[in-house]
Amino acid sequence: MGKHVVSLVLLWVSLLLSCVCSFSFGSEINFVTCGSVVKLLNVKHNVRLHSHDVRYGSGSGQQSVTGVTTVEDSNSYWSVRGTSGAGCHRGTPVRCGQNIRLTHVNTGRNLHSHYFTSPLSSNQEVSAFGEDGEGDHLDEWTVLCGGSVWQRDDLVRFQHTATEALLSVTGEQYGRPIHGQREVHAMTSSSQHSYWKAMEGVFMKPSETGPKDFSSPTHTEF
């Protein structure tokens, strides 16, 4: 997907999220689909995956990723996308074991990890990386769940595809300028700290006429 297309998608999503509020279009779907925009809750620590244009003061120096208790914060929305090597047609259910990218809606950077050390817990740093939705292979995450597709009620894990570490929160809190926000990092061992659930968002419905381009948004649900 070209940078200009991703920019259009992110712009449309931001506008949509500002106006849909609590309205629902069509019947409810029970699974997470490609093109959906969601908030992800760490169920152990009750914080939502979050990012903002604040960079780490150590490690990679890239855009920081944290966990927040605030439900309404628009900086907690992430777009579910395919990888650079494998498309993810809008409305297609995300399969368990599928590799995806999670693009931060407000900044256009992808959830990312690497072997830098996280600032508080000394685990593996998680950051937001790239421009206009395009970064590199370290933006890819494998969805780990128990069935055939990612159900909205499932507790799922996200395994960093390149390093095999799991997206986690263990409770460490930042001071200023992001006081009270939790550190998000990646860990090689699975634990209760690594489970997430899809919460608020806009869920794309499967197309009745086959895959369409992301640039013509229809069939959404909040």
Order of alpha helices (4+ residues) and beta strands (2+ residues): alpha-beta-beta-beta-beta-beta-beta-beta-beta-beta-beta-beta-beta-beta
